Amino acid sequence: MISTLISLPYELVRRPLVAVSEGFTGRLREDAVPRVYLDKAIGSADRLAGSVLHNRGIAQRGAERLERSAGLAEAATLEREAAEKRDKARTAQTAGKQKADSQREAAQEKLADGLGEAEAVEAQAKRDARTAARKASAEKKAAADREATAKRSVADQRRARADQAASAKEKAAEREAKGELDEARDNQKAAADARQDAERLEELTDAMKAERKQS
């Protein structure tokens, strides 16, 4: 009874701060600076007042508020970080695919230029061969045909290498994006676990308060 009377002035001073804190609950995130700061201030004040007034209930209330506030803030922070990483992974995946498509198109254009050049060379070589043939040089015509075939083979090899390089870069971008998504999911799970721990702690705290009231 005496302890309660001694603690009454402190409880009256504390009441407006608690009202402000409860007002923050519906308007601010759990890790918002004003909300975290006020929760820590109230919890620290309770713990100090409980020690000074020799009131174990007030001190315990302060410790529980500090622990609950820290747990909720950590869970909210992890959840926000997971969302940011998930968005970053999706952006990276889109950018990687766009880059791979652009490189593939550039490689195809380069290939088309190479084939056009090879066809032009082939046509010229055939014209030269026909001219040489008209001059009774069948051997030069055969050599020109071989040269045209070799150039076409080189162009085909360039196309195959370009396709392989573009495909490898696209796969690398997809693997990197998948890794980011996996990490984001892991962080989201950690945030959910932290939130569950905070909620279980709050339920345990409520149960202990109820038990103290009954006793």
Disulfide bonds with the S-S distance in Angstrom:
none
